[in-house]
Amino acid sequence: MTALAHEPYPALEEDMPSTAGHEAVSLDEVLWQAWKAMELPEGYRAEIIEEFIEVSPTGRRRHSVIINRLRDDLVLHLRDSDHRAYQDLNVIHRRKVCIPDLAVAPRYLDEIPDEEDLGVDASGVAAVFEVVSPGYEARSRDRKRKRRAYARAGIPLYVLIDDFDGDGTVVILTAPDPDKAVYADEHRVPYGTDAVIPDGPAKGFVIGEAIVGP
């Protein structure tokens, strides 16, 4: 489900900066204040992606299986490094918020705080991973909107594990161009062939059948 905040919520008036004698509060600020005030039922999460607040359910069984396999293997791969694998982490960039299925960030997250201590600043995140969920909106969010958001934030590595691209594809995106909100390099690996992370803290990590298989 997707929600767009067009104007300030009445309940947020005390939290919003005064606009007396000034231009109206920006949409970014409205969305930011609305996101901070949201109270969602268990099993849902909210992100600010581009100009929308997007509310989505947590993943289905297959989604959870892949993420847990991925995290278990990444924990082992990163055990001797100064980075760790995190789930349910608010990655924040200029009043936008994404919650990747998995993120690779410094062991001590206090090194990369966001301004309001609600998550981490995207500038310190080394990699993000998303497992694509079924449904047109879910696929579009991970393949297009989040791809632009992560590139705009300058996150060096974005990995998509996509059951719905052909017979299954791992897409490795590198070389972000924040000004254009694109990744310059894209490497697509079909299921059945090992996909290898080319650089960064997770360099050499393999996404293969043990992670994406049944």
C-alpha positions in Angstrom: 0.0 0.0 0.0 1.3 3.5 -0.9 0.4 6.8 0.8 1.2 10.3 -0.3 1.1 13.1 2.3 -0.2 16.2 0.4 -0.4 18.6 3.4 0.4 18.6 7.1 -1.5 16.3 9.3 -3.5 18.2 12.0 -2.0 16.0 14.7 1.4 17.2 13.7 0.9 20.9 14.1 2.9 21.2 17.3 5.8 19.4 15.7 5.9 21.5 12.5 8.0 24.7 12.4 6.1 27.9 12.2 5.4 29.2 8.7 4.3 32.7 9.8 6.0 35.2 7.5 7.7 32.5 5.6 7.0 30.2 2.6 5.0 27.1 3.2 6.8 24.1 4.8 8.4 21.9 2.1 6.8 18.6 1.2 10.0 16.9 2.3 9.5 18.3 5.8 5.8 17.4 5.8 6.6 13.8 4.9 9.4 13.6 7.4 7.2 14.8 10.3 4.4 12.5 9.2 6.7 9.5 9.0 8.1 10.2 12.5 4.6 10.4 13.9 3.3 7.2 12.3 2.3 4.2 14.5 1.9 1.1 12.4 0.5 -2.3 13.4 2.9 -5.1 13.8 4.0 -6.6 10.5 4.2 -3.2 8.6 6.9 -0.7 7.9 6.9 2.8 6.4 9.5 4.3 4.2 9.9 7.7 2.5 10.8 7.0 -1.1 11.1 9.9 -3.4 7.9 12.0 -2.8 5.8 9.3 -1.1 5.4 7.6 2.2 5.2 3.9 1.3 3.7 1.5 3.8 4.3 -2.2 3.1 3.9 -5.5 4.9 6.9 -7.5 6.0 7.9 -10.3 3.7 6.3 -13.7 3.0 7.9 -17.0 4.0 10.1 -17.3 0.9 11.3 -13.7 1.4 12.2 -14.4 5.0 14.0 -17.6 4.2 16.2 -15.9 1.6 17.0 -12.9 3.8 18.0 -15.2 6.8 20.2 -17.4 4.6 21.8 -14.2 3.2 22.4 -12.7 6.6 23.7 -15.9 8.1 26.3 -16.3 5.4 27.2 -12.6 5.4 27.8 -12.7 9.2 30.4 -15.4 8.6 31.9 -13.5 5.6 32.3 -10.3 7.6 33.4 -11.8 10.9 37.0 -10.5 10.6 36.1 -7.1 9.2 34.9 -3.8 10.8 31.5 -4.1 9.1 28.4 -6.1 10.0 25.1 -7.1 8.4 21.9 -5.4 9.7 18.2 -6.0 9.3 15.4 -3.4 9.8 17.8 -0.5 9.8 16.5 3.0 8.9 18.9 4.3 6.2 18.3 8.1 6.0 19.4 10.5 3.3 18.0 14.1 3.2 14.7 13.5 4.8 14.2 10.3 2.9 14.1 6.9 4.6 14.6 3.4 3.2 14.6 0.2 5.2 16.6 -2.4 3.2 16.1 -6.1 3.8 19.7 -6.2 4.7 22.4 -3.5 5.0 26.2 -3.7 5.4 27.4 -0.9 7.7 30.2 -0.3 10.3 30.3 -2.5 13.4 29.8 0.6 15.5 26.7 2.3 14.1 27.3 5.4 16.3 30.0 6.3 13.7 27.3 7.1 11.2 24.3 8.6 13.0 21.6 10.6 11.2 20.7 14.0 12.5 17.9 13.0 14.7 19.2 9.6 15.9 16.5 7.7 14.1 18.7 5.4 12.1 22.0 5.8 10.2 23.2 8.2 7.5 23.3 6.6 4.1 26.8 8.1 3.5 28.2 5.4 5.8 26.4 2.4 4.4 28.5 0.2 2.3 25.8 -2.0 0.7 22.1 -2.7 0.7 20.3 -5.9 -0.3 16.6 -6.3 -1.3 14.7 -9.5 -2.0 12.0 -8.6 -4.5 8.4 -9.4 -3.3 5.5 -10.5 -5.5 3.1 -7.9 -6.9 3.6 -5.0 -9.4 4.0 -2.3 -6.7 6.5 -4.3 -4.7 8.6 -5.1 -7.8 8.5 -1.5 -9.0 9.6 -0.3 -5.6 12.7 -2.5 -5.4 13.6 -2.4 -9.1 13.0 1.3 -9.8 12.2 3.6 -6.9 14.6 2.2 -4.4 17.2 1.8 -7.1 17.0 5.5 -7.7 16.9 6.3 -4.0 20.0 4.2 -3.2 22.0 5.7 -6.1 20.9 9.2 -5.2 22.2 8.5 -1.6 25.5 7.3 -3.1 25.4 3.8 -1.6 28.2 2.0 -3.4 26.5 -1.4 -3.8 22.9 -2.4 -4.3 22.0 -6.1 -4.8 18.6 -7.3 -5.9 17.6 -10.9 -5.4 14.7 -11.3 -7.8 12.6 -14.4 -8.1 10.4 -12.7 -10.7 13.0 -11.8 -13.3 13.0 -14.7 -15.7 13.8 -17.9 -13.8 15.4 -15.8 -11.1 18.2 -13.2 -11.3 20.7 -11.6 -8.9 21.4 -8.0 -10.0 24.6 -6.4 -8.7 24.6 -2.6 -9.1 27.7 -0.5 -8.5 29.2 2.9 -9.4 26.3 5.2 -8.2 25.9 8.6 -9.8 24.0 10.6 -7.1 23.3 13.5 -9.5 21.6 11.3 -12.0 20.2 8.8 -9.4 21.5 5.9 -11.4 24.0 3.0 -11.0 26.5 3.1 -13.9 27.4 -0.6 -13.7 24.9 -3.4 -13.7 25.8 -7.1 -13.6 23.0 -9.6 -14.0 23.5 -13.2 -12.9 20.8 -15.9 -13.4 19.9 -18.3 -10.6 22.1 -21.4 -11.0 25.2 -19.3 -11.5 27.2 -17.9 -8.6 26.9 -14.1 -8.2 30.1 -12.6 -6.6 30.3 -9.3 -4.9 33.0 -7.4 -6.7 34.2 -4.8 -4.1 33.7 -3.3 -0.6 33.5 -5.0 2.8 31.6 -7.9 1.3 34.0 -8.4 -1.6 34.1 -12.0 -2.7 30.8 -12.9 -1.0 28.9 -15.5 -3.1 25.2 -15.5 -3.7 24.5 -18.9 -5.1 22.0 -21.8 -4.9 22.5 -22.2 -1.1 20.9 -18.7 -0.7 18.4 -18.5 -3.6 17.5 -22.2 -4.0 14.3 -23.8 -2.8 
